[in-house]
Amino acid sequence: MSPTITFVLGDITQQDTDAIVNAANSSLLGGGGVDGAIHRAGGPDILAACRALRASYYGKGLPTGQAVATPAGRLRARWVIHTVGPVFQVSGGDESLLASCYRESLRVADELGARTVAFPAISTGIYRWPVEDAARIAVATVRQTPTDVEEVRFVLFDEKAYETFTSQVG
């Protein structure tokens, strides 16, 4: 069964969901945009968990399209699911890498028992994936991925992204 898809114009760090997806960089050690906002709002526990992952399983970093979870620190969510989106120019616009971010995040959410998950518009910031294309891939992938997640909430930071994502419904 596919989850209910909702859209919110706002700040992903303020979402009261089981899990929040972080558009992370491969280092897992924080950065700008959504990644930096989640690390700042969640506090040092998220960074400590990410450092532990780097010291054990992901010494070379998390590969593009993969996902891994940590506790959410001071966020309202229970978990942060970190996924590394593709850089548009580097990937050549390889849709399978961006779709994998959504599929793998849902897989991790299922492993955690999460029923509500908030996603940002992965790769549309500094990684420069065109928002129209990213919205189409994101919504289609969530609709087509078998999951026990009941609600996927796309949390969009600006009006253009919000309007673009909501136009995918229909």
Residue frames as qw, qx, qy, qz and C-alpha x, y, z in Angstrom:
[[0.000, 0.889, 0.459, 0.000, 0.00, 0.00, 0.00],
 [0.419, 0.407, -0.041, 0.810, 1.35, 3.44, -0.82],
 [0.255, -0.409, -0.498, 0.721, 1.44, 6.16, 1.82],
 [0.104, 0.927, 0.359, -0.027, -0.68, 9.29, 1.94],
 [0.530, 0.160, 0.055, 0.831, 1.37, 12.12, 0.45],
 [0.114, -0.930, -0.321, 0.141, 1.07, 15.59, 1.95],
 [0.502, 0.452, -0.001, 0.737, 2.87, 18.86, 1.25],
 [0.390, -0.828, -0.262, 0.306, 3.92, 21.55, 3.71],
 [0.367, 0.738, -0.114, 0.554, 5.52, 24.92, 3.09],
 [0.547, -0.812, 0.108, -0.173, 7.89, 25.31, 6.02],
 [0.001, -0.699, 0.688, -0.196, 10.87, 24.19, 8.05],
 [0.795, 0.035, -0.597, -0.099, 11.62, 20.47, 8.09],
 [0.309, 0.181, -0.724, 0.589, 13.27, 20.75, 11.51],
 [0.368, -0.107, 0.373, -0.845, 9.89, 21.70, 13.01],
 [0.686, -0.029, -0.520, -0.508, 8.04, 18.62, 11.78],
 [0.550, -0.285, 0.649, -0.442, 6.45, 16.28, 14.32],
 [0.853, 0.266, -0.344, -0.287, 6.99, 13.01, 12.45],
 [0.940, -0.294, 0.134, 0.111, 8.59, 9.68, 13.33],
 [0.699, -0.133, 0.308, 0.632, 11.50, 10.41, 10.99],
 [0.237, 0.906, -0.075, -0.341, 12.94, 13.38, 9.15],
 [0.850, 0.276, 0.198, 0.402, 15.03, 12.78, 6.05],
 [0.252, -0.807, 0.217, 0.488, 18.25, 14.75, 5.84],
 [0.715, 0.684, -0.032, 0.145, 19.66, 15.70, 2.44],
 [0.640, -0.663, 0.262, 0.286, 23.15, 14.95, 3.73],
 [0.409, 0.737, -0.527, -0.109, 26.56, 15.12, 2.17],
 [0.867, 0.119, -0.484, 0.026, 28.59, 11.92, 2.00],
 [0.254, 0.390, -0.645, 0.606, 30.71, 12.87, 5.04],
 [0.536, -0.561, -0.626, -0.079, 27.61, 12.74, 7.30],
 [0.485, -0.274, -0.390, 0.733, 29.26, 15.47, 9.36],
 [0.039, 0.808, 0.344, -0.477, 26.93, 18.35, 8.60],
 [0.392, 0.193, 0.425, 0.793, 27.00, 21.02, 5.95],
 [0.153, 0.090, -0.010, -0.984, 24.79, 23.73, 4.56],
 [0.489, -0.136, -0.505, -0.698, 21.11, 23.90, 3.62],
 [0.826, -0.345, -0.231, -0.382, 18.84, 21.21, 5.05],
 [0.804, 0.017, -0.479, 0.352, 21.84, 19.27, 6.38],
 [0.251, 0.258, -0.396, 0.845, 23.15, 22.20, 8.40],
 [0.482, -0.390, 0.003, -0.785, 19.68, 23.13, 9.66],
 [0.881, -0.260, -0.352, -0.177, 19.02, 19.58, 10.91],
 [0.685, 0.044, -0.475, 0.551, 22.39, 19.36, 12.64],
 [0.021, 0.329, -0.274, 0.903, 21.93, 22.79, 14.29],
 [0.621, -0.355, -0.056, -0.697, 18.35, 22.12, 15.44],
 [0.909, -0.167, -0.372, -0.092, 19.01, 18.52, 16.52],
 [0.459, -0.807, 0.354, -0.115, 22.13, 19.34, 18.50],
 [0.018, 0.657, -0.752, -0.046, 25.35, 17.44, 19.13],
 [0.700, -0.071, 0.686, -0.186, 23.76, 13.99, 19.48],
 [0.797, 0.575, 0.126, -0.133, 23.18, 13.77, 15.71],
 [0.348, 0.796, -0.493, 0.049, 26.79, 14.66, 14.93],
 [0.386, -0.478, 0.767, -0.184, 28.05, 12.18, 17.54],
 [0.812, 0.179, 0.530, -0.170, 25.96, 9.41, 15.95],
 [0.679, 0.726, -0.091, -0.056, 27.20, 10.36, 12.48],
 [0.051, 0.752, -0.652, 0.089, 30.81, 10.30, 13.69],
 [0.617, -0.228, 0.733, -0.173, 30.22, 6.81, 15.10],
 [0.831, 0.465, 0.279, -0.124, 28.88, 5.68, 11.71],
 [0.452, 0.818, -0.355, 0.024, 31.95, 7.11, 9.98],
 [0.214, -0.620, 0.737, -0.163, 34.21, 5.31, 12.46],
 [0.629, -0.047, 0.762, -0.150, 32.50, 1.96, 11.83],
 [0.666, 0.410, 0.621, 0.044, 30.51, 1.25, 8.67],
 [0.461, 0.839, 0.241, 0.158, 31.02, 4.34, 6.55],
 [0.593, -0.493, 0.138, 0.621, 34.71, 5.21, 6.82],
 [0.316, 0.060, 0.460, 0.828, 34.73, 6.57, 3.28],
 [0.302, 0.167, 0.051, -0.937, 31.35, 8.26, 3.69],
 [0.574, 0.370, 0.660, -0.315, 27.80, 7.32, 2.75],
 [0.278, 0.067, 0.687, 0.668, 27.47, 6.55, -0.98],
 [0.338, 0.132, -0.164, -0.917, 25.10, 8.59, -3.15],
 [0.634, -0.083, -0.523, -0.563, 21.58, 7.14, -3.16],
 [0.532, -0.166, -0.793, 0.244, 22.02, 5.23, 0.11],
 [0.412, -0.673, -0.010, -0.615, 20.42, 5.99, 3.49],
 [0.526, -0.071, -0.717, 0.452, 21.22, 5.44, 7.16],
 [0.411, -0.782, -0.297, -0.361, 19.47, 6.49, 10.39],
 [0.325, 0.139, -0.575, 0.738, 20.56, 8.17, 13.60],
 [0.178, -0.651, -0.627, 0.390, 18.66, 9.41, 16.64],
 [0.186, 0.770, 0.340, 0.506, 17.12, 12.86, 16.14],
 [0.335, 0.064, -0.346, 0.874, 18.59, 14.60, 19.16],
 [0.078, 0.337, 0.438, -0.830, 16.51, 17.65, 20.10],
 [0.299, -0.030, -0.516, -0.802, 14.21, 17.44, 17.05],
 [0.687, -0.042, 0.276, -0.671, 10.55, 16.48, 17.48],
 [0.837, 0.252, -0.424, -0.238, 11.16, 13.39, 15.33],
 [0.874, -0.414, 0.256, 0.013, 12.57, 10.17, 16.76],
 [0.758, -0.082, 0.429, 0.484, 15.04, 9.57, 13.95],
 [0.268, 0.775, -0.284, -0.497, 16.93, 11.34, 11.21],
 [0.852, 0.222, 0.422, 0.216, 17.38, 9.33, 8.03],
 [0.086, -0.727, 0.377, 0.567, 20.43, 10.65, 6.21],
 [0.779, 0.399, 0.441, 0.197, 20.58, 10.20, 2.44],
 [0.267, -0.492, 0.357, 0.747, 23.08, 11.54, -0.06],
 [0.604, 0.708, 0.290, -0.223, 21.49, 13.01, -3.14],
 [0.711, 0.213, 0.331, 0.583, 23.27, 13.20, -6.47],
 [0.069, -0.606, 0.128, 0.782, 24.91, 16.39, -7.72],
 [0.675, 0.631, 0.269, -0.271, 23.07, 17.11, -10.97],
 [0.392, 0.806, -0.403, -0.184, 26.11, 18.07, -13.05],
 [0.183, -0.493, 0.851, -0.015, 28.25, 15.20, -11.73],
 [0.566, 0.117, 0.797, -0.177, 25.58, 12.51, -12.12],
 [0.029, 0.024, -0.679, -0.733, 24.55, 13.71, -15.56],
 [0.577, -0.038, 0.004, -0.816, 20.99, 13.83, -14.30],
 [0.348, 0.019, -0.935, -0.062, 20.89, 10.10, -13.49],
 [0.597, -0.390, -0.093, -0.695, 17.32, 9.77, -12.21],
 [0.830, -0.181, -0.527, 0.009, 18.00, 6.37, -10.68],
 [0.436, 0.089, -0.529, 0.722, 20.35, 7.93, -8.10],
 [0.260, -0.232, 0.188, -0.918, 17.77, 10.49, -6.97],
 [0.776, -0.227, -0.332, -0.486, 14.99, 7.89, -6.90],
 [0.706, -0.013, -0.643, 0.296, 17.24, 5.63, -4.82],
 [0.053, 0.230, -0.464, 0.854, 17.41, 8.32, -2.11],
 [0.603, -0.189, 0.054, -0.773, 13.64, 8.11, -1.65],
 [0.866, -0.034, -0.458, -0.197, 13.44, 4.30, -1.93],
 [0.585, 0.123, -0.636, 0.489, 16.33, 3.73, 0.48],
 [0.143, -0.251, 0.397, -0.871, 14.97, 6.27, 2.97],
 [0.764, -0.175, -0.091, -0.615, 11.61, 4.47, 2.96],
 [0.813, 0.048, -0.573, 0.090, 13.39, 1.13, 3.41],
 [0.305, 0.175, -0.604, 0.715, 15.23, 2.50, 6.45],
 [0.439, -0.240, 0.171, -0.849, 11.97, 4.01, 7.76],
 [0.860, -0.116, -0.350, -0.354, 10.36, 0.56, 7.51],
 [0.663, 0.100, -0.633, 0.388, 13.26, -1.01, 9.42],
 [0.055, 0.180, -0.478, 0.858, 12.76, 1.58, 12.16],
 [0.064, -0.533, -0.830, 0.153, 8.98, 1.10, 12.27],
 [0.031, 0.289, 0.056, -0.955, 8.41, 4.75, 11.29],
 [0.304, 0.585, 0.752, 0.007, 4.88, 5.52, 10.11],
 [0.210, 0.960, 0.173, -0.061, 5.33, 9.22, 9.30],
 [0.672, -0.129, 0.227, 0.693, 8.31, 10.56, 7.36],
 [0.172, 0.935, 0.067, -0.303, 9.16, 14.13, 6.33],
 [0.730, 0.164, 0.323, 0.579, 11.26, 14.59, 3.18],
 [0.002, 0.710, -0.125, -0.693, 12.94, 17.72, 1.83],
 [0.723, 0.678, -0.021, -0.132, 13.35, 18.33, -1.90],
 [0.766, -0.366, 0.377, 0.370, 16.54, 16.25, -2.12],
 [0.612, 0.031, 0.420, 0.669, 19.33, 17.59, -4.36],
 [0.259, 0.811, 0.418, 0.316, 17.46, 20.77, -5.39],
 [0.284, -0.929, 0.029, 0.236, 19.63, 23.18, -3.40],
 [0.152, -0.773, 0.519, 0.331, 23.38, 23.39, -3.81],
 [0.520, -0.068, 0.809, 0.267, 23.33, 20.11, -5.79],
 [0.217, 0.421, -0.271, -0.838, 21.30, 21.99, -8.41],
 [0.181, 0.278, 0.916, 0.225, 18.83, 19.31, -9.52],
 [0.228, -0.214, -0.291, -0.904, 16.05, 21.16, -11.41],
 [0.339, 0.010, 0.644, -0.686, 13.11, 21.35, -9.01],
 [0.734, 0.224, -0.107, -0.632, 10.50, 20.38, -11.63],
 [0.670, 0.277, -0.684, -0.084, 12.37, 17.18, -12.46],
 [0.117, 0.195, -0.824, 0.518, 13.15, 16.44, -8.80],
 [0.534, 0.023, 0.384, -0.753, 9.49, 16.82, -7.82],
 [0.801, 0.229, -0.324, -0.449, 8.36, 14.42, -10.55],
 [0.552, 0.263, -0.774, 0.163, 10.96, 11.81, -9.52],
 [0.081, -0.182, 0.713, -0.673, 10.27, 12.21, -5.79],
 [0.643, 0.056, 0.272, -0.714, 6.49, 11.90, -5.94],
 [0.808, 0.260, -0.417, -0.326, 6.53, 9.06, -8.49],
 [0.419, 0.291, -0.814, 0.276, 9.12, 7.11, -6.49],
 [0.267, -0.108, 0.663, -0.691, 7.19, 7.44, -3.24],
 [0.753, 0.151, 0.043, -0.639, 3.99, 6.32, -4.98],
 [0.805, 0.319, -0.464, -0.186, 5.71, 3.28, -6.52],
 [0.250, 0.391, -0.801, 0.378, 7.74, 2.11, -3.52],
 [0.712, -0.433, -0.532, -0.152, 6.15, -0.56, -1.32],
 [0.171, 0.316, -0.547, 0.756, 6.34, 0.63, 2.30],
 [0.370, -0.547, -0.730, 0.175, 4.60, 0.43, 5.66],
 [0.117, -0.159, -0.172, 0.965, 4.99, 4.21, 6.07],
 [0.157, 0.665, 0.719, -0.127, 1.50, 5.70, 6.33],
 [0.180, 0.965, 0.166, -0.097, 2.30, 9.35, 5.56],
 [0.616, 0.051, 0.144, 0.773, 5.06, 10.91, 3.50],
 [0.014, -0.944, -0.223, 0.243, 5.22, 14.64, 4.05],
 [0.591, 0.375, 0.107, 0.706, 7.20, 16.71, 1.58],
 [0.284, -0.842, -0.208, 0.409, 8.37, 19.78, 3.47],
 [0.549, 0.536, 0.222, 0.601, 9.30, 22.52, 1.02],
 [0.431, -0.394, -0.220, 0.781, 11.27, 25.55, 2.10],
 [0.046, 0.306, -0.123, -0.943, 10.07, 28.03, -0.51],
 [0.587, 0.449, 0.283, -0.612, 6.92, 28.83, -2.46],
 [0.498, 0.519, -0.539, -0.439, 8.34, 27.74, -5.84],
 [0.138, 0.196, -0.970, 0.047, 9.26, 24.27, -4.58],
 [0.362, 0.222, 0.721, -0.547, 5.92, 23.94, -2.78],
 [0.605, 0.509, 0.025, -0.612, 3.95, 24.86, -5.91],
 [0.414, 0.464, -0.724, -0.299, 6.08, 22.56, -8.07],
 [0.012, -0.083, 0.976, -0.201, 5.68, 19.56, -5.76],
 [0.447, 0.324, 0.600, -0.579, 1.93, 20.06, -5.28],
 [0.555, 0.493, -0.272, -0.612, 1.48, 20.19, -9.05],
 [0.181, 0.277, -0.932, -0.149, 2.58, 16.51, -9.14],
 [0.330, 0.210, 0.821, -0.416, -0.70, 15.42, -7.54],
 [0.558, 0.438, 0.013, -0.705, -3.38, 14.44, -9.95]]
